[in-house]
Amino acid sequence: MLSEQGDARQHYRQFIEAFEKLNPEEFELKRRAMDVAFMRQGVTFNVYGDSQGTERIFPFDPVPRIIPAQEWATVEAGLIQRITALNLFLHDIYHEQRILKENVIPPFYVLSGTGFRREFMNFPVPKDVYIHICGTDLIRDKDGRYLVLEDNARCPSGVSYLLENRRAMKRAFPRMFEKIGVRPVDNYPAELLNMLRHVAPSGVGDPTVVVLTPGAYNSAYFEHTYLARQMGIQIVEGRDLLVRNNRVFMRTTKGLQPVHVIYRRIDDDFLDPTVFRKIQRLEFLD
């Protein structure tokens, strides 16, 4: 927000002008109101093994991080390039493995990795898309360059909190958004649904899409239900689905319904006990 000399950076000046009109008491009232709204709406996450209680409000900072449009254009282009490269990398790893044969990457690092699934070798995926949703963690160095910490490419979570944070900010500081000209994010659920429908089997005019959740005790369960509601699709657990003749069906009150696309929010290890993580069955004797 501020330069080393303490001056407001150009893209923060309008924000600071609007923000300085609030006194500390007004700011604190708005912050508390947002916390109460988050709790009432269930915008929480679960913390496993915490003696203070499992349900917490997602940490929220009412002071936004503003990225100028020119900077964002560079970040956006870089992220598109990066996820394209990651998809091509995974296609190679699970097919020709040229990158390993030519020793660009030593095979040991890939073949011994916990995320590498030998069962997936030579398996054709719809539209050749391996990473449908990617959560990339970014930082900035002292020179202002954006750097990538990691890519969460399997079951990334957190976008629901972004959407709710933006909604809360617009309610608390409506004039700021009007003056500064912030790009919207509320089209995310629609874009997500379009992407899921894109990978549906060919020839299906109106594919049925579901969100597969481990259940209410998962740390990101709020997000699972939130996204399903925003997309207008069903949320299911494993017991709600069955396979017949290599096709997936969903149990409904009207009988079995075909499922064409599953947005799974379950890690590989817990997806199929016959292939991945084996489940120990305990028998209790009287």
Backbone as CSV, one residue per row, in Angstrom:
resi,resn,N_x,N_y,N_z,CA_x,CA_y,CA_z,C_x,C_y,C_z
1,MET,0.824,-1.201,0.000,0.000,0.000,0.000,0.864,1.258,0.000
2,LEU,1.959,1.226,0.789,2.818,2.394,0.946,4.211,2.105,0.416
3,SER,4.852,3.148,-0.080,6.240,3.021,-0.523,7.156,3.025,0.698
4,GLU,8.445,2.824,0.464,9.397,2.845,1.572,9.445,4.218,2.241
5,GLN,9.089,5.250,1.500,9.063,6.602,2.061,7.760,6.906,2.803
6,GLY,6.802,5.942,2.778,5.532,6.133,3.475,4.454,6.780,2.640
7,ASP,4.712,6.984,1.349,3.708,7.573,0.465,2.795,6.483,-0.105
8,ALA,1.532,6.837,-0.315,0.580,5.868,-0.890,0.948,5.593,-2.343
9,ARG,0.962,4.339,-2.705,1.210,3.990,-4.104,0.011,4.421,-4.941
10,GLN,0.256,4.639,-6.219,-0.737,5.228,-7.116,-2.065,4.473,-7.080
11,HIS,-2.013,3.127,-7.146,-3.245,2.343,-7.244,-3.973,2.207,-5.909
12,TYR,-3.398,2.747,-4.818,-4.060,2.701,-3.513,-4.641,4.059,-3.102
13,ARG,-4.386,5.101,-3.885,-4.731,6.447,-3.413,-6.233,6.635,-3.244
14,GLN,-7.024,6.177,-4.210,-8.477,6.322,-4.079,-8.999,5.517,-2.894
15,PHE,-8.427,4.348,-2.693,-8.854,3.515,-1.564,-8.563,4.209,-0.241
16,ILE,-7.362,4.763,-0.113,-6.991,5.408,1.145,-7.870,6.623,1.408
17,GLU,-8.183,7.382,0.372,-9.054,8.550,0.549,-10.411,8.141,1.117
18,ALA,-10.954,7.048,0.599,-12.252,6.567,1.099,-12.113,5.959,2.486
19,PHE,-11.021,5.248,2.716,-10.835,4.528,3.967,-10.587,5.488,5.132
20,GLU,-9.902,6.609,4.864,-9.565,7.539,5.944,-10.785,8.258,6.501
21,LYS,-11.914,8.163,5.803,-13.136,8.782,6.299,-13.740,7.989,7.458
22,LEU,-13.252,6.759,7.650,-13.723,5.940,8.768,-12.865,6.206,9.999
23,ASN,-13.508,6.368,11.152,-12.708,6.425,12.375,-12.523,4.998,12.905
24,PRO,-11.597,4.790,13.835,-11.314,3.418,14.321,-12.545,2.684,14.849
25,GLU,-13.451,3.417,15.506,-14.641,2.764,16.057,-15.557,2.246,14.949
26,GLU,-15.727,3.054,13.911,-16.562,2.624,12.779,-15.950,1.417,12.073
27,PHE,-14.643,1.456,11.913,-13.964,0.330,11.265,-14.143,-0.957,12.073
28,GLU,-14.002,-0.839,13.404,-14.138,-2.017,14.256,-15.563,-2.563,14.217
29,LEU,-16.566,-1.688,14.164,-17.955,-2.132,14.064,-18.197,-2.899,12.767
30,LYS,-17.645,-2.403,11.667,-17.795,-3.097,10.390,-17.108,-4.461,10.434
31,ARG,-15.929,-4.505,11.030,-15.198,-5.776,11.094,-15.970,-6.811,11.917
32,ARG,-16.504,-6.378,13.055,-17.284,-7.301,13.896,-18.551,-7.760,13.185
33,ALA,-19.198,-6.844,12.472,-20.421,-7.197,11.745,-20.133,-8.259,10.690
34,MET,-18.972,-8.153,10.034,-18.614,-9.157,9.036,-18.338,-10.513,9.688
35,ASP,-17.686,-10.508,10.847,-17.429,-11.770,11.555,-18.735,-12.446,11.951
36,VAL,-19.683,-11.650,12.474,-20.984,-12.200,12.875,-21.723,-12.756,11.660
37,ALA,-21.670,-12.025,10.533,-22.338,-12.497,9.324,-21.723,-13.801,8.838
38,PHE,-20.396,-13.914,8.904,-19.731,-15.152,8.485,-20.182,-16.327,9.348
39,MET,-20.246,-16.112,10.646,-20.640,-17.206,11.531,-22.091,-17.607,11.300
40,ARG,-22.984,-16.646,11.123,-24.405,-16.953,10.911,-24.629,-17.693,9.591
41,GLN,-23.839,-17.338,8.588,-23.983,-17.963,7.273,-23.198,-19.266,7.158
42,GLY,-22.459,-19.612,8.220,-21.700,-20.860,8.184,-20.426,-20.771,7.387
43,VAL,-19.863,-19.547,7.221,-18.615,-19.394,6.469,-17.468,-19.738,7.412
44,THR,-17.299,-21.027,7.643,-16.322,-21.501,8.624,-15.523,-22.658,8.037
45,PHE,-14.492,-23.043,8.761,-13.736,-24.235,8.396,-13.450,-25.015,9.674
46,ASN,-13.185,-26.294,9.515,-12.959,-27.164,10.670,-11.473,-27.353,10.925
47,VAL,-11.114,-27.389,12.209,-9.728,-27.638,12.610,-9.690,-28.962,13.340
48,TYR,-8.986,-29.940,12.785,-8.935,-31.261,13.394,-8.049,-31.237,14.642
49,GLY,-8.527,-31.904,15.689,-7.716,-32.095,16.887,-7.439,-30.827,17.668
50,ASP,-8.283,-29.830,17.604,-8.090,-28.577,18.323,-8.984,-28.580,19.552
51,SER,-8.369,-28.407,20.722,-9.134,-28.477,21.971,-10.066,-27.281,22.151
52,GLN,-9.829,-26.179,21.420,-10.661,-24.994,21.552,-11.934,-25.073,20.722
53,GLY,-12.117,-26.172,20.022,-13.297,-26.304,19.174,-12.890,-26.439,17.727
54,THR,-13.722,-27.099,16.951,-13.345,-27.407,15.584,-13.757,-26.335,14.588
55,GLU,-14.845,-25.606,14.857,-15.381,-24.683,13.860,-14.824,-23.286,14.079
56,ARG,-14.223,-22.726,13.030,-13.641,-21.392,13.120,-14.113,-20.524,11.947
57,ILE,-14.177,-19.207,12.184,-14.404,-18.273,11.093,-13.121,-18.186,10.278
58,PHE,-13.255,-18.204,8.971,-12.075,-18.093,8.131,-11.434,-16.719,8.346
59,PRO,-10.102,-16.669,8.564,-9.442,-15.374,8.808,-9.745,-14.368,7.703
60,PHE,-10.111,-13.159,8.112,-10.565,-12.166,7.143,-9.935,-10.818,7.452
61,ASP,-9.315,-10.208,6.456,-8.706,-8.891,6.600,-9.516,-7.888,5.778
62,PRO,-10.171,-6.926,6.423,-10.998,-5.961,5.677,-10.183,-5.017,4.783
63,VAL,-8.864,-4.952,4.997,-8.028,-4.112,4.133,-7.578,-4.956,2.940
64,PRO,-8.016,-4.611,1.734,-7.753,-5.490,0.586,-6.339,-5.336,0.038
65,ARG,-5.883,-6.372,-0.655,-4.647,-6.303,-1.439,-5.042,-5.933,-2.865
66,ILE,-4.616,-4.761,-3.309,-4.994,-4.269,-4.629,-3.870,-4.549,-5.624
67,ILE,-4.218,-5.193,-6.733,-3.260,-5.461,-7.801,-3.683,-4.637,-9.016
68,PRO,-2.849,-3.737,-9.490,-3.215,-2.927,-10.662,-3.482,-3.805,-11.879
69,ALA,-4.316,-3.301,-12.800,-4.719,-4.080,-13.969,-3.524,-4.532,-14.794
70,GLN,-2.517,-3.669,-14.960,-1.358,-4.028,-15.768,-0.582,-5.179,-15.131
71,GLU,-0.425,-5.128,-13.801,0.256,-6.224,-13.104,-0.549,-7.507,-13.216
72,TRP,-1.877,-7.386,-13.046,-2.711,-8.588,-13.089,-2.676,-9.237,-14.463
73,ALA,-2.606,-8.430,-15.522,-2.534,-8.985,-16.870,-1.296,-9.872,-17.023
74,THR,-0.187,-9.445,-16.415,1.042,-10.253,-16.459,0.877,-11.533,-15.650
75,VAL,0.287,-11.408,-14.451,0.072,-12.591,-13.603,-0.860,-13.579,-14.296
76,GLU,-1.947,-13.072,-14.870,-2.934,-13.932,-15.526,-2.307,-14.691,-16.693
77,ALA,-1.540,-13.979,-17.533,-0.883,-14.635,-18.673,0.109,-15.688,-18.192
78,GLY,0.839,-15.375,-17.123,1.803,-16.332,-16.589,1.144,-17.578,-16.025
79,LEU,0.001,-17.397,-15.339,-0.698,-18.550,-14.761,-1.305,-19.429,-15.848
80,ILE,-1.825,-18.818,-16.911,-2.349,-19.608,-18.035,-1.228,-20.434,-18.661
81,GLN,-0.086,-19.797,-18.873,1.062,-20.502,-19.436,1.498,-21.644,-18.515
82,ARG,1.485,-21.376,-17.206,1.968,-22.364,-16.242,1.059,-23.601,-16.188
83,ILE,-0.262,-23.383,-16.123,-1.163,-24.531,-16.017,-1.205,-25.314,-17.328
84,THR,-0.997,-24.615,-18.462,-0.894,-25.321,-19.746,0.325,-26.240,-19.741
85,ALA,1.449,-25.722,-19.245,2.668,-26.526,-19.176,2.499,-27.707,-18.220
86,LEU,1.812,-27.491,-17.089,1.604,-28.576,-16.128,0.735,-29.684,-16.719
87,ASN,-0.279,-29.308,-17.482,-1.123,-30.317,-18.132,-0.330,-31.114,-19.162
88,LEU,0.498,-30.443,-19.948,1.331,-31.149,-20.927,2.337,-32.059,-20.225
89,PHE,2.879,-31.603,-19.114,3.817,-32.413,-18.328,3.148,-33.698,-17.844
90,LEU,1.941,-33.574,-17.286,1.253,-34.758,-16.776,0.872,-35.715,-17.905
91,HIS,0.478,-35.172,-19.047,0.167,-36.045,-20.183,1.407,-36.847,-20.582
92,ASP,2.549,-36.209,-20.579,3.788,-36.911,-20.925,4.147,-37.956,-19.868
93,ILE,3.989,-37.591,-18.587,4.339,-38.510,-17.496,3.505,-39.789,-17.572
94,TYR,2.242,-39.658,-17.954,1.355,-40.822,-17.972,1.244,-41.474,-19.347
95,HIS,2.073,-41.023,-20.281,2.077,-41.666,-21.602,3.503,-41.926,-22.073
96,GLU,4.087,-41.088,-22.893,5.396,-41.381,-23.484,6.546,-41.282,-22.487
97,GLN,6.441,-40.427,-21.479,7.498,-40.192,-20.481,8.797,-39.729,-21.134
98,ARG,8.684,-38.909,-22.146,9.876,-38.398,-22.822,10.731,-37.553,-21.887
99,ILE,10.085,-36.800,-21.019,10.826,-35.933,-20.113,11.699,-36.731,-19.155
100,LEU,11.302,-37.987,-18.890,12.113,-38.858,-18.040,13.181,-39.584,-18.861
101,LYS,12.783,-40.068,-20.036,13.738,-40.792,-20.886,14.894,-39.903,-21.324
102,GLU,14.611,-38.620,-21.536,15.665,-37.698,-21.947,16.359,-37.061,-20.744
103,ASN,15.997,-37.530,-19.565,16.625,-37.118,-18.301,16.541,-35.606,-18.050
104,VAL,15.481,-34.981,-18.580,15.221,-33.582,-18.221,14.917,-33.507,-16.729
105,ILE,14.125,-34.467,-16.263,13.874,-34.662,-14.833,14.299,-36.092,-14.502
106,PRO,15.151,-36.300,-13.514,15.532,-37.666,-13.135,14.292,-38.497,-12.807
107,PRO,14.157,-39.677,-13.406,12.943,-40.498,-13.187,12.624,-40.750,-11.727
108,PHE,13.647,-40.838,-10.886,13.425,-41.157,-9.477,12.453,-40.178,-8.829
109,TYR,12.589,-38.881,-9.147,11.772,-37.866,-8.487,10.287,-38.021,-8.814
110,VAL,9.994,-38.526,-9.996,8.602,-38.695,-10.401,8.072,-40.056,-9.963
111,LEU,8.811,-41.110,-10.306,8.311,-42.465,-10.086,8.216,-42.828,-8.602
112,SER,8.981,-42.157,-7.762,8.904,-42.436,-6.322,7.992,-41.450,-5.597
113,GLY,7.416,-40.504,-6.337,6.561,-39.507,-5.712,5.246,-40.090,-5.233
114,THR,4.760,-39.592,-4.099,3.502,-40.119,-3.548,2.313,-39.773,-4.437
115,GLY,2.416,-38.713,-5.234,1.305,-38.330,-6.102,1.273,-39.069,-7.423
116,PHE,2.337,-39.804,-7.745,2.360,-40.544,-9.011,1.550,-41.829,-8.868
117,ARG,0.602,-42.042,-9.781,-0.289,-43.209,-9.726,-0.028,-44.105,-10.934
118,ARG,0.635,-45.227,-10.681,0.944,-46.155,-11.777,-0.329,-46.696,-12.420
119,GLU,-1.412,-46.803,-11.634,-2.669,-47.320,-12.172,-3.232,-46.416,-13.275
120,PHE,-2.720,-45.213,-13.355,-3.246,-44.215,-14.284,-2.488,-44.192,-15.608
121,MET,-1.448,-45.010,-15.732,-0.620,-44.999,-16.941,-1.451,-45.332,-18.185
122,ASN,-1.225,-44.533,-19.238,-1.854,-44.728,-20.554,-3.376,-44.637,-20.511
123,PHE,-3.888,-43.940,-19.502,-5.336,-43.763,-19.398,-5.725,-42.465,-20.093
124,PRO,-6.604,-42.515,-21.084,-7.006,-41.277,-21.769,-8.010,-40.486,-20.932
125,VAL,-7.718,-39.231,-20.691,-8.631,-38.395,-19.912,-9.415,-37.492,-20.858
126,PRO,-10.639,-37.125,-20.503,-11.461,-36.281,-21.390,-10.773,-34.971,-21.748
127,LYS,-10.746,-34.674,-23.032,-10.188,-33.418,-23.571,-8.710,-33.239,-23.212
128,ASP,-8.028,-34.299,-22.758,-6.618,-34.226,-22.356,-6.371,-33.221,-21.233
129,VAL,-7.384,-33.001,-20.401,-7.243,-32.071,-19.280,-6.970,-32.882,-18.017
130,TYR,-5.811,-32.661,-17.415,-5.454,-33.345,-16.173,-5.712,-32.461,-14.959
131,ILE,-5.481,-31.164,-15.102,-5.696,-30.217,-14.006,-6.835,-29.291,-14.409
132,HIS,-7.992,-29.525,-13.834,-9.162,-28.720,-14.179,-9.229,-27.446,-13.341
133,ILE,-8.768,-27.547,-12.104,-8.795,-26.417,-11.176,-7.443,-26.390,-10.477
134,CYS,-6.813,-25.258,-10.444,-5.487,-25.162,-9.840,-5.442,-23.992,-8.878
135,GLY,-4.946,-24.247,-7.687,-4.741,-23.178,-6.713,-3.256,-22.887,-6.602
136,THR,-2.814,-21.782,-7.172,-1.396,-21.438,-7.191,-1.102,-20.402,-6.119
137,ASP,-0.157,-20.708,-5.235,0.213,-19.788,-4.161,1.296,-18.840,-4.656
138,LEU,1.003,-17.535,-4.566,1.925,-16.513,-5.047,2.473,-15.680,-3.888
139,ILE,3.719,-15.223,-4.054,4.308,-14.238,-3.145,4.986,-13.167,-3.999
140,ARG,5.385,-12.080,-3.360,6.156,-11.044,-4.061,7.487,-10.876,-3.337
141,ASP,8.561,-10.717,-4.128,9.862,-10.493,-3.503,10.095,-9.002,-3.291
142,LYS,11.278,-8.642,-2.791,11.557,-7.243,-2.457,11.594,-6.347,-3.688
143,ASP,11.767,-6.959,-4.869,11.783,-6.184,-6.105,10.405,-6.086,-6.750
144,GLY,9.374,-6.659,-6.095,8.023,-6.575,-6.621,7.655,-7.653,-7.615
145,ARG,8.546,-8.624,-7.815,8.252,-9.708,-8.763,7.345,-10.740,-8.104
146,TYR,6.424,-11.297,-8.895,5.558,-12.370,-8.402,6.267,-13.708,-8.576
147,LEU,6.257,-14.506,-7.525,6.889,-15.820,-7.545,5.873,-16.873,-7.100
148,VAL,6.036,-18.090,-7.600,5.138,-19.187,-7.259,5.751,-20.026,-6.144
149,LEU,4.989,-20.211,-5.073,5.416,-21.114,-3.999,5.089,-22.558,-4.345
150,GLU,3.852,-22.800,-4.779,3.439,-24.159,-5.134,2.144,-24.102,-5.924
151,ASP,1.876,-25.215,-6.610,0.626,-25.368,-7.353,-0.183,-26.481,-6.694
152,ASN,-1.376,-26.133,-6.210,-2.284,-27.130,-5.645,-3.195,-27.600,-6.769
153,ALA,-2.846,-28.752,-7.347,-3.477,-29.156,-8.605,-4.423,-30.339,-8.459
154,ARG,-4.593,-30.882,-7.269,-5.464,-32.054,-7.132,-6.833,-31.676,-6.585
155,CYS,-6.890,-31.261,-5.322,-8.177,-30.865,-4.728,-8.007,-29.528,-4.021
156,PRO,-7.711,-28.460,-4.761,-7.508,-27.161,-4.096,-8.800,-26.651,-3.480
157,SER,-8.677,-25.984,-2.345,-9.859,-25.437,-1.675,-9.599,-23.985,-1.294
158,GLY,-10.667,-23.267,-1.004,-10.555,-21.902,-0.519,-11.276,-20.864,-1.342
159,VAL,-11.718,-21.219,-2.554,-12.321,-20.195,-3.403,-13.644,-19.690,-2.837
160,SER,-14.357,-20.504,-2.089,-15.633,-20.057,-1.521,-15.420,-18.919,-0.531
161,TYR,-14.304,-18.968,0.206,-14.011,-17.898,1.155,-13.685,-16.600,0.414
162,LEU,-12.997,-16.713,-0.712,-12.738,-15.536,-1.544,-14.057,-14.896,-1.978
163,LEU,-14.988,-15.722,-2.458,-16.261,-15.198,-2.944,-17.058,-14.542,-1.824
164,GLU,-17.073,-15.175,-0.653,-17.812,-14.605,0.472,-17.124,-13.364,1.029
165,ASN,-15.785,-13.363,1.014,-15.068,-12.170,1.456,-15.396,-10.977,0.571
166,ARG,-15.434,-11.222,-0.735,-15.749,-10.129,-1.653,-17.166,-9.619,-1.407
167,ARG,-18.084,-10.532,-1.181,-19.472,-10.126,-0.917,-19.562,-9.286,0.355
168,ALA,-18.816,-9.703,1.384,-18.827,-8.962,2.641,-18.196,-7.588,2.474
169,MET,-17.124,-7.498,1.709,-16.470,-6.214,1.483,-17.386,-5.253,0.740
170,LYS,-18.125,-5.787,-0.247,-19.025,-4.919,-1.015,-20.165,-4.400,-0.149
171,ARG,-20.609,-5.212,0.813,-21.656,-4.735,1.726,-21.113,-3.687,2.687
172,ALA,-19.882,-3.903,3.178,-19.320,-3.007,4.188,-18.803,-1.701,3.578
173,PHE,-18.228,-1.787,2.385,-17.626,-0.603,1.758,-18.100,-0.472,0.312
174,PRO,-19.398,-0.255,0.101,-19.928,-0.254,-1.272,-19.352,0.851,-2.147
175,ARG,-19.115,2.022,-1.585,-18.646,3.142,-2.394,-17.225,2.925,-2.906
176,MET,-16.425,2.199,-2.120,-15.042,1.939,-2.546,-15.014,1.146,-3.840
177,PHE,-15.858,0.144,-3.947,-15.873,-0.693,-5.142,-16.362,0.091,-6.355
178,GLU,-17.302,1.007,-6.114,-17.801,1.829,-7.216,-16.726,2.779,-7.734
179,LYS,-15.943,3.365,-6.842,-14.952,4.354,-7.238,-13.707,3.725,-7.860
180,ILE,-13.258,2.609,-7.293,-11.958,2.063,-7.702,-12.071,1.226,-8.971
181,GLY,-13.202,0.576,-9.209,-13.350,-0.236,-10.410,-12.698,-1.603,-10.274
182,VAL,-13.250,-2.430,-9.389,-12.682,-3.752,-9.108,-13.273,-4.792,-10.061
183,ARG,-12.420,-5.668,-10.579,-12.926,-6.736,-11.445,-13.789,-7.703,-10.638
184,PRO,-14.930,-8.154,-11.177,-15.819,-9.039,-10.426,-15.270,-10.463,-10.326
185,VAL,-15.709,-11.164,-9.294,-15.342,-12.575,-9.126,-16.577,-13.461,-8.991
186,ASP,-17.778,-12.842,-8.973,-18.987,-13.621,-8.704,-19.396,-14.527,-9.865
187,ASN,-18.664,-14.481,-10.982,-18.957,-15.393,-12.088,-18.208,-16.708,-11.946
188,TYR,-17.462,-16.881,-10.862,-16.662,-18.104,-10.704,-17.515,-19.380,-10.731
189,PRO,-18.623,-19.475,-9.962,-19.409,-20.720,-10.005,-19.896,-21.060,-11.407
190,ALA,-20.314,-20.058,-12.181,-20.783,-20.317,-13.547,-19.634,-20.818,-14.423
191,GLU,-18.456,-20.217,-14.269,-17.290,-20.657,-15.046,-16.882,-22.071,-14.639
192,LEU,-16.960,-22.374,-13.350,-16.636,-23.711,-12.869,-17.579,-24.750,-13.464
193,LEU,-18.875,-24.438,-13.483,-19.852,-25.372,-14.041,-19.622,-25.558,-15.542
194,ASN,-19.290,-24.485,-16.250,-18.997,-24.597,-17.685,-17.806,-25.518,-17.926
195,MET,-16.795,-25.388,-17.087,-15.618,-26.243,-17.228,-15.971,-27.709,-16.977
196,LEU,-16.770,-27.969,-15.947,-17.153,-29.347,-15.634,-17.986,-29.948,-16.763
197,ARG,-18.886,-29.174,-17.311,-19.692,-29.668,-18.435,-18.839,-29.892,-19.678
198,HIS,-17.752,-29.136,-19.819,-16.872,-29.248,-20.979,-16.247,-30.632,-21.081
199,VAL,-15.993,-31.278,-19.925,-15.338,-32.582,-19.938,-16.338,-33.735,-19.853
200,ALA,-17.618,-33.445,-20.030,-18.637,-34.501,-20.034,-18.462,-35.387,-21.261
201,PRO,-18.949,-36.625,-21.215,-18.859,-37.512,-22.383,-19.509,-36.883,-23.612
202,SER,-18.938,-37.128,-24.759,-19.490,-36.565,-25.997,-20.874,-37.146,-26.260
203,GLY,-21.724,-36.346,-26.856,-23.069,-36.794,-27.190,-24.088,-36.576,-26.097
204,VAL,-23.647,-36.075,-24.925,-24.577,-35.813,-23.820,-24.961,-34.339,-23.873
205,GLY,-26.216,-34.069,-24.163,-26.664,-32.689,-24.343,-26.724,-31.898,-23.054
206,ASP,-27.234,-32.500,-21.996,-27.388,-31.817,-20.719,-26.794,-32.705,-19.617
207,PRO,-25.469,-32.668,-19.458,-24.822,-33.591,-18.521,-25.204,-33.318,-17.074
208,THR,-25.299,-34.389,-16.293,-25.533,-34.283,-14.852,-24.187,-34.194,-14.149
209,VAL,-23.998,-33.124,-13.394,-22.744,-32.875,-12.677,-23.033,-32.918,-11.179
210,VAL,-22.139,-33.548,-10.412,-22.294,-33.601,-8.958,-20.973,-33.241,-8.286
211,VAL,-21.077,-32.805,-7.032,-19.905,-32.572,-6.193,-19.791,-33.747,-5.233
212,LEU,-18.643,-34.426,-5.228,-18.417,-35.573,-4.346,-17.628,-35.104,-3.127
213,THR,-18.240,-35.216,-1.955,-17.631,-34.759,-0.710,-17.388,-35.940,0.231
214,PRO,-16.360,-35.867,1.086,-16.174,-36.915,2.096,-17.238,-36.862,3.183
215,GLY,-17.886,-35.687,3.351,-18.924,-35.588,4.372,-18.785,-34.333,5.204
216,ALA,-19.689,-34.188,6.156,-19.810,-32.949,6.935,-18.611,-32.675,7.828
217,TYR,-17.806,-33.704,8.134,-16.679,-33.496,9.041,-15.404,-33.104,8.314
218,ASN,-15.447,-32.989,7.010,-14.284,-32.535,6.263,-14.046,-31.051,6.518
219,SER,-12.776,-30.642,6.558,-12.449,-29.260,6.893,-13.012,-28.258,5.896
220,ALA,-13.230,-28.683,4.648,-13.718,-27.761,3.613,-15.175,-28.036,3.246
221,TYR,-15.931,-28.649,4.158,-17.299,-29.029,3.819,-18.159,-27.814,3.485
222,PHE,-17.924,-26.690,4.175,-18.675,-25.483,3.828,-18.511,-25.166,2.347
223,GLU,-17.275,-25.263,1.865,-17.034,-24.945,0.455,-17.728,-25.931,-0.469
224,HIS,-17.739,-27.214,-0.120,-18.392,-28.214,-0.968,-19.873,-27.867,-1.146
225,THR,-20.529,-27.585,-0.031,-21.962,-27.268,-0.108,-22.184,-25.920,-0.789
226,TYR,-21.305,-24.984,-0.524,-21.436,-23.640,-1.102,-21.361,-23.707,-2.627
227,LEU,-20.342,-24.395,-3.156,-20.174,-24.455,-4.603,-21.300,-25.237,-5.265
228,ALA,-21.742,-26.327,-4.618,-22.857,-27.096,-5.181,-24.112,-26.231,-5.259
229,ARG,-24.353,-25.451,-4.216,-25.537,-24.578,-4.199,-25.420,-23.484,-5.247
230,GLN,-24.235,-22.883,-5.352,-24.047,-21.802,-6.322,-24.159,-22.304,-7.765
231,MET,-23.729,-23.546,-8.008,-23.815,-24.105,-9.359,-25.170,-24.732,-9.633
232,GLY,-25.984,-24.926,-8.585,-27.292,-25.550,-8.765,-27.219,-27.026,-9.070
233,ILE,-26.237,-27.733,-8.457,-26.082,-29.163,-8.705,-26.122,-29.911,-7.376
234,GLN,-26.202,-31.233,-7.464,-26.299,-32.071,-6.274,-24.932,-32.255,-5.618
235,ILE,-24.929,-32.347,-4.278,-23.739,-32.747,-3.553,-23.964,-34.169,-3.047
236,VAL,-22.969,-35.044,-3.222,-23.156,-36.459,-2.897,-21.965,-36.971,-2.099
237,GLU,-22.217,-38.056,-1.381,-21.144,-38.829,-0.751,-21.040,-40.158,-1.481
238,GLY,-20.016,-40.920,-1.150,-19.786,-42.180,-1.842,-20.980,-43.114,-1.801
239,ARG,-21.694,-43.108,-0.679,-22.838,-44.019,-0.527,-24.005,-43.629,-1.430
240,ASP,-23.979,-42.417,-1.979,-25.052,-41.974,-2.871,-24.836,-42.425,-4.312
241,LEU,-23.666,-42.989,-4.605,-23.322,-43.364,-5.970,-23.133,-44.871,-6.090
242,LEU,-23.370,-45.390,-7.282,-23.062,-46.794,-7.564,-22.667,-46.919,-9.034
243,VAL,-22.002,-48.015,-9.350,-21.529,-48.250,-10.718,-22.219,-49.488,-11.284
244,ARG,-22.784,-49.339,-12.477,-23.381,-50.464,-13.200,-22.919,-50.416,-14.645
245,ASN,-22.367,-51.530,-15.101,-21.886,-51.612,-16.489,-20.945,-50.464,-16.825
246,ASN,-20.024,-50.201,-15.876,-19.006,-49.155,-16.057,-19.596,-47.749,-16.181
247,ARG,-20.783,-47.552,-15.677,-21.395,-46.222,-15.659,-21.789,-45.882,-14.222
248,VAL,-21.678,-44.590,-13.900,-21.976,-44.132,-12.544,-23.410,-43.629,-12.475
249,PHE,-24.095,-44.029,-11.405,-25.468,-43.582,-11.175,-25.567,-42.973,-9.782
250,MET,-26.538,-42.080,-9.623,-26.810,-41.447,-8.338,-28.163,-41.912,-7.833
251,ARG,-28.196,-42.283,-6.577,-29.466,-42.665,-5.970,-30.292,-41.419,-5.684
252,THR,-31.529,-41.395,-6.158,-32.430,-40.278,-5.897,-33.782,-40.832,-5.457
253,THR,-34.669,-39.952,-5.021,-36.002,-40.384,-4.607,-36.811,-40.902,-5.794
254,LYS,-36.381,-40.556,-7.014,-37.066,-41.008,-8.221,-36.374,-42.199,-8.871
255,GLY,-35.403,-42.762,-8.166,-34.666,-43.895,-8.724,-33.263,-43.496,-9.123
256,LEU,-32.598,-44.363,-9.878,-31.218,-44.111,-10.276,-31.158,-43.090,-11.414
257,GLN,-30.212,-42.167,-11.290,-30.019,-41.143,-12.324,-28.565,-41.196,-12.798
258,PRO,-28.331,-41.222,-14.101,-26.947,-41.249,-14.610,-26.174,-39.999,-14.198
259,VAL,-24.894,-40.177,-13.873,-23.999,-39.070,-13.548,-22.901,-39.027,-14.604
260,HIS,-22.696,-37.861,-15.183,-21.741,-37.740,-16.286,-20.423,-37.107,-15.873
261,VAL,-20.467,-36.230,-14.873,-19.248,-35.558,-14.412,-19.271,-35.499,-12.888
262,ILE,-18.153,-35.869,-12.262,-18.020,-35.797,-10.811,-16.904,-34.810,-10.470
263,TYR,-17.261,-33.746,-9.771,-16.254,-32.836,-9.230,-15.886,-33.382,-7.865
264,ARG,-14.803,-34.103,-7.801,-14.468,-34.795,-6.556,-13.637,-33.901,-5.654
265,ARG,-14.001,-33.870,-4.378,-13.255,-33.154,-3.366,-12.706,-34.149,-2.357
266,ILE,-12.253,-35.288,-2.888,-11.684,-36.354,-2.080,-10.294,-36.660,-2.618
267,ASP,-9.313,-36.775,-1.740,-7.966,-37.113,-2.172,-7.928,-38.521,-2.760
268,ASP,-6.941,-38.748,-3.618,-6.803,-40.044,-4.290,-6.864,-41.216,-3.314
269,ASP,-6.139,-41.086,-2.196,-6.011,-42.207,-1.264,-7.356,-42.707,-0.762
270,PHE,-8.336,-41.824,-0.664,-9.630,-42.199,-0.095,-10.701,-42.403,-1.168
271,LEU,-10.278,-42.386,-2.429,-11.259,-42.445,-3.507,-11.736,-43.865,-3.774
272,ASP,-10.813,-44.832,-3.735,-11.164,-46.212,-4.079,-10.347,-47.169,-3.215
273,PRO,-10.955,-47.763,-2.182,-10.207,-48.633,-1.265,-9.699,-49.911,-1.917
274,THR,-10.232,-50.271,-3.094,-9.744,-51.487,-3.768,-8.483,-51.219,-4.574
275,VAL,-8.194,-49.945,-4.861,-7.031,-49.605,-5.687,-5.991,-48.828,-4.896
276,PHE,-6.408,-47.837,-4.142,-5.466,-46.963,-3.457,-5.320,-47.375,-1.993
277,ARG,-5.756,-46.540,-1.094,-5.570,-46.836,0.326,-6.517,-47.944,0.761
278,LYS,-5.959,-48.977,1.325,-6.776,-50.107,1.776,-7.427,-49.758,3.119
279,ILE,-8.696,-50.093,3.235,-9.428,-49.830,4.470,-9.467,-51.096,5.311
280,GLN,-8.995,-50.976,6.551,-9.034,-52.121,7.452,-10.442,-52.263,8.022
281,ARG,-10.951,-53.456,7.936,-12.291,-53.711,8.463,-12.152,-54.415,9.817
282,LEU,-12.729,-53.816,10.836,-12.622,-54.360,12.187,-13.905,-55.099,12.537
283,GLU,-13.753,-56.283,13.105,-14.915,-57.059,13.553,-14.928,-57.075,15.086
284,PHE,-16.044,-56.772,15.636,-16.183,-56.735,17.089,-16.933,-57.986,17.549
285,LEU,-16.346,-58.685,18.460,-16.941,-59.926,18.975,-17.557,-59.658,20.342
286,ASP,-18.701,-60.292,20.589,-19.338,-60.154,21.904,-18.506,-60.877,22.957
